[in-house]
Amino acid sequence: MDQTRFTLRIHPLIMKKLKVIADHNGRSVNKEIEQILKWIIDDFENKCGKIRTEELDLIDHPEKKAKIEPVKDRPMDMLFKC
């Protein structure tokens, strides 16, 4: 599976705490971040509707916005404005 590289700048204290959490969960920091991002995507899709893969190409064109149908509220509502 192809993976995309992404450089992340993060506060040293957050990184230290993330290392503890990742170690506790038996993952690398990279895999822990990936898991957290999967949870965020799942919560977003549960609140705002599935992100259709054909719309992912629109990300490079901010003037074109993906159409997402809203659904019931979720615990992470404060993170997403649909």
Biotite code that builds the C-alpha atoms (Angstrom):
import biotite.structure as struc

atoms = struc.array([
    struc.Atom([0.000, 0.000, 0.000], chain_id="A", res_id=1, res_name="MET", atom_name="CA", element="C"),
    struc.Atom([1.354, 3.409, -0.933], chain_id="A", res_id=2, res_name="ASP", atom_name="CA", element="C"),
    struc.Atom([1.681, 5.893, 1.888], chain_id="A", res_id=3, res_name="GLN", atom_name="CA", element="C"),
    struc.Atom([2.110, 9.639, 1.818], chain_id="A", res_id=4, res_name="THR", atom_name="CA", element="C"),
    struc.Atom([4.854, 11.317, 3.810], chain_id="A", res_id=5, res_name="ARG", atom_name="CA", element="C"),
    struc.Atom([3.866, 14.267, 5.950], chain_id="A", res_id=6, res_name="PHE", atom_name="CA", element="C"),
    struc.Atom([6.086, 16.394, 8.176], chain_id="A", res_id=7, res_name="THR", atom_name="CA", element="C"),
    struc.Atom([4.447, 17.372, 11.453], chain_id="A", res_id=8, res_name="LEU", atom_name="CA", element="C"),
    struc.Atom([5.720, 20.082, 13.766], chain_id="A", res_id=9, res_name="ARG", atom_name="CA", element="C"),
    struc.Atom([4.578, 19.389, 17.310], chain_id="A", res_id=10, res_name="ILE", atom_name="CA", element="C"),
    struc.Atom([5.258, 20.863, 20.749], chain_id="A", res_id=11, res_name="HIS", atom_name="CA", element="C"),
    struc.Atom([7.854, 18.761, 22.649], chain_id="A", res_id=12, res_name="PRO", atom_name="CA", element="C"),
    struc.Atom([5.538, 18.236, 25.634], chain_id="A", res_id=13, res_name="LEU", atom_name="CA", element="C"),
    struc.Atom([2.757, 16.925, 23.395], chain_id="A", res_id=14, res_name="ILE", atom_name="CA", element="C"),
    struc.Atom([5.251, 14.588, 21.717], chain_id="A", res_id=15, res_name="MET", atom_name="CA", element="C"),
    struc.Atom([6.447, 13.220, 25.075], chain_id="A", res_id=16, res_name="LYS", atom_name="CA", element="C"),
    struc.Atom([2.884, 12.550, 26.167], chain_id="A", res_id=17, res_name="LYS", atom_name="CA", element="C"),
    struc.Atom([2.020, 11.007, 22.811], chain_id="A", res_id=18, res_name="LEU", atom_name="CA", element="C"),
    struc.Atom([4.994, 8.650, 23.150], chain_id="A", res_id=19, res_name="LYS", atom_name="CA", element="C"),
    struc.Atom([3.640, 7.457, 26.508], chain_id="A", res_id=20, res_name="VAL", atom_name="CA", element="C"),
    struc.Atom([0.184, 6.855, 25.003], chain_id="A", res_id=21, res_name="ILE", atom_name="CA", element="C"),
    struc.Atom([1.613, 5.074, 21.940], chain_id="A", res_id=22, res_name="ALA", atom_name="CA", element="C"),
    struc.Atom([3.804, 2.848, 24.128], chain_id="A", res_id=23, res_name="ASP", atom_name="CA", element="C"),
    struc.Atom([0.820, 2.050, 26.356], chain_id="A", res_id=24, res_name="HIS", atom_name="CA", element="C"),
    struc.Atom([-1.152, 1.002, 23.256], chain_id="A", res_id=25, res_name="ASN", atom_name="CA", element="C"),
    struc.Atom([1.752, -0.991, 21.782], chain_id="A", res_id=26, res_name="GLY", atom_name="CA", element="C"),
    struc.Atom([2.133, 1.285, 18.772], chain_id="A", res_id=27, res_name="ARG", atom_name="CA", element="C"),
    struc.Atom([4.726, 3.612, 17.342], chain_id="A", res_id=28, res_name="SER", atom_name="CA", element="C"),
    struc.Atom([3.995, 7.329, 17.603], chain_id="A", res_id=29, res_name="VAL", atom_name="CA", element="C"),
    struc.Atom([3.377, 7.347, 13.845], chain_id="A", res_id=30, res_name="ASN", atom_name="CA", element="C"),
    struc.Atom([0.811, 4.539, 14.084], chain_id="A", res_id=31, res_name="LYS", atom_name="CA", element="C"),
    struc.Atom([-0.794, 6.172, 17.144], chain_id="A", res_id=32, res_name="GLU", atom_name="CA", element="C"),
    struc.Atom([-1.273, 9.414, 15.202], chain_id="A", res_id=33, res_name="ILE", atom_name="CA", element="C"),
    struc.Atom([-2.650, 7.448, 12.255], chain_id="A", res_id=34, res_name="GLU", atom_name="CA", element="C"),
    struc.Atom([-5.139, 5.687, 14.558], chain_id="A", res_id=35, res_name="GLN", atom_name="CA", element="C"),
    struc.Atom([-6.246, 9.001, 16.091], chain_id="A", res_id=36, res_name="ILE", atom_name="CA", element="C"),
    struc.Atom([-6.754, 10.445, 12.614], chain_id="A", res_id=37, res_name="LEU", atom_name="CA", element="C"),
    struc.Atom([-8.871, 7.416, 11.648], chain_id="A", res_id=38, res_name="LYS", atom_name="CA", element="C"),
    struc.Atom([-11.079, 8.038, 14.710], chain_id="A", res_id=39, res_name="TRP", atom_name="CA", element="C"),
    struc.Atom([-11.455, 11.708, 13.758], chain_id="A", res_id=40, res_name="ILE", atom_name="CA", element="C"),
    struc.Atom([-12.374, 10.800, 10.180], chain_id="A", res_id=41, res_name="ILE", atom_name="CA", element="C"),
    struc.Atom([-14.916, 8.254, 11.443], chain_id="A", res_id=42, res_name="ASP", atom_name="CA", element="C"),
    struc.Atom([-16.504, 10.803, 13.783], chain_id="A", res_id=43, res_name="ASP", atom_name="CA", element="C"),
    struc.Atom([-16.566, 13.411, 11.007], chain_id="A", res_id=44, res_name="PHE", atom_name="CA", element="C"),
    struc.Atom([-18.238, 11.011, 8.584], chain_id="A", res_id=45, res_name="GLU", atom_name="CA", element="C"),
    struc.Atom([-20.763, 9.923, 11.221], chain_id="A", res_id=46, res_name="ASN", atom_name="CA", element="C"),
    struc.Atom([-21.701, 13.560, 11.828], chain_id="A", res_id=47, res_name="LYS", atom_name="CA", element="C"),
    struc.Atom([-21.387, 15.105, 8.376], chain_id="A", res_id=48, res_name="CYS", atom_name="CA", element="C"),
    struc.Atom([-21.777, 12.159, 6.018], chain_id="A", res_id=49, res_name="GLY", atom_name="CA", element="C"),
    struc.Atom([-19.371, 9.904, 4.177], chain_id="A", res_id=50, res_name="LYS", atom_name="CA", element="C"),
    struc.Atom([-16.575, 11.542, 2.235], chain_id="A", res_id=51, res_name="ILE", atom_name="CA", element="C"),
    struc.Atom([-16.927, 10.058, -1.221], chain_id="A", res_id=52, res_name="ARG", atom_name="CA", element="C"),
    struc.Atom([-13.612, 9.079, -2.791], chain_id="A", res_id=53, res_name="THR", atom_name="CA", element="C"),
    struc.Atom([-14.439, 10.779, -6.089], chain_id="A", res_id=54, res_name="GLU", atom_name="CA", element="C"),
    struc.Atom([-14.577, 14.068, -4.158], chain_id="A", res_id=55, res_name="GLU", atom_name="CA", element="C"),
    struc.Atom([-11.094, 13.681, -2.682], chain_id="A", res_id=56, res_name="LEU", atom_name="CA", element="C"),
    struc.Atom([-9.599, 15.153, -5.866], chain_id="A", res_id=57, res_name="ASP", atom_name="CA", element="C"),
    struc.Atom([-11.405, 18.410, -5.043], chain_id="A", res_id=58, res_name="LEU", atom_name="CA", element="C"),
    struc.Atom([-9.075, 18.995, -2.082], chain_id="A", res_id=59, res_name="ILE", atom_name="CA", element="C"),
    struc.Atom([-6.499, 20.520, -4.429], chain_id="A", res_id=60, res_name="ASP", atom_name="CA", element="C"),
    struc.Atom([-9.169, 22.974, -5.607], chain_id="A", res_id=61, res_name="HIS", atom_name="CA", element="C"),
    struc.Atom([-10.535, 24.860, -2.566], chain_id="A", res_id=62, res_name="PRO", atom_name="CA", element="C"),
    struc.Atom([-12.997, 26.766, -4.743], chain_id="A", res_id=63, res_name="GLU", atom_name="CA", element="C"),
    struc.Atom([-14.803, 23.443, -5.255], chain_id="A", res_id=64, res_name="LYS", atom_name="CA", element="C"),
    struc.Atom([-16.271, 22.155, -2.012], chain_id="A", res_id=65, res_name="LYS", atom_name="CA", element="C"),
    struc.Atom([-17.216, 18.504, -1.439], chain_id="A", res_id=66, res_name="ALA", atom_name="CA", element="C"),
    struc.Atom([-20.928, 17.944, -0.886], chain_id="A", res_id=67, res_name="LYS", atom_name="CA", element="C"),
    struc.Atom([-21.549, 16.229, 2.460], chain_id="A", res_id=68, res_name="ILE", atom_name="CA", element="C"),
    struc.Atom([-24.979, 15.406, 3.806], chain_id="A", res_id=69, res_name="GLU", atom_name="CA", element="C"),
    struc.Atom([-25.396, 16.091, 7.555], chain_id="A", res_id=70, res_name="PRO", atom_name="CA", element="C"),
    struc.Atom([-26.471, 13.336, 9.942], chain_id="A", res_id=71, res_name="VAL", atom_name="CA", element="C"),
    struc.Atom([-27.109, 13.171, 13.721], chain_id="A", res_id=72, res_name="LYS", atom_name="CA", element="C"),
    struc.Atom([-24.751, 14.971, 16.138], chain_id="A", res_id=73, res_name="ASP", atom_name="CA", element="C"),
    struc.Atom([-21.709, 13.149, 17.517], chain_id="A", res_id=74, res_name="ARG", atom_name="CA", element="C"),
    struc.Atom([-19.434, 13.699, 20.562], chain_id="A", res_id=75, res_name="PRO", atom_name="CA", element="C"),
    struc.Atom([-16.790, 15.524, 18.529], chain_id="A", res_id=76, res_name="MET", atom_name="CA", element="C"),
    struc.Atom([-19.236, 18.104, 17.172], chain_id="A", res_id=77, res_name="ASP", atom_name="CA", element="C"),
    struc.Atom([-17.073, 20.955, 18.385], chain_id="A", res_id=78, res_name="MET", atom_name="CA", element="C"),
    struc.Atom([-14.346, 19.907, 15.938], chain_id="A", res_id=79, res_name="LEU", atom_name="CA", element="C"),
    struc.Atom([-16.454, 19.957, 12.799], chain_id="A", res_id=80, res_name="PHE", atom_name="CA", element="C"),
    struc.Atom([-18.517, 22.696, 11.208], chain_id="A", res_id=81, res_name="LYS", atom_name="CA", element="C"),
    struc.Atom([-20.716, 21.126, 8.567], chain_id="A", res_id=82, res_name="CYS", atom_name="CA", element="C"),
])
